[in-house]
Amino acid sequence: MMKTIYLLFVITFFSTATDAQVPVGRWKRISYMNEFQGEKFDSHKALLTQRPCAAKIVYEINADGTYRLNASGSGCDEQYKKIQEKLYAESVWSIKGNTISIGNKKAPGIGQKYKYTISGNKMIWVGTEGQGTITYQRL
């Protein structure tokens, strides 16, 4: 019975995302381009100048709909790891077409939406409401 329910869930999930690749996996952020007062800048690059350890943070997009930041192998100090991981502790994701929505499990309809593309081992998210463009590399 559970196998049947699980299979139906998987079929339903993938049938809603047939025209887009599903981003399930482990990813490393390699850039986060933003714009402020007409100037473009890479906030991820700026973060790395202050915390080089952040280059080893892993973003986990899991098949169960959870979206987690995993800083355990980053080498960052414990307080930073704890804060960053807590920020993502209840994050969830969903896909509709080529739009990925990131929210909180207590309020899944509220959050950030991005148009995304996957090409080879790169995934690019373009914010639908001015959040900038995030580029990830598959691990």
C-alpha positions, 0 to 999 in steps of 0.5 A: 500500500505504501509503495503504491502511494509513494509511486503515485506521488512520484508520478504526480510530482514528475508529471507536473515538471515534464518540461523542466529538469528537476534540480534534485541534488547537491549544489554549490553556489558559485555566484549571486548577481545583484543590482543596486542603484544601477551597479551590478555586483556579485554578493557571493563573491563579496561574501567569500572575501569575508568568509572563504569557507562559504565556498564549501557550503552545499545547498541540498535540493531533496526529493522529499521537497526540502531545501537545506543549506549544509555547512557541516563540511565548510570549515566555517566557525560553529556559530556561523554554521549554526545560524546559516543552517537554521535559516534553511531548517524549514525550507521547502521547494516546489516546481511549476513549469520552469519556476522553482519556488522556495518557501517555508514548510509552515507557509509554503505559498509564501517565499521566493520564485525563480525561473531556472534552467539546468545545463550540464552541471550548472543551474541558474535561477533568475529571480522573478521579483528582482532577487538577482541571478544565482548560479549553482554548480552540481556536486 
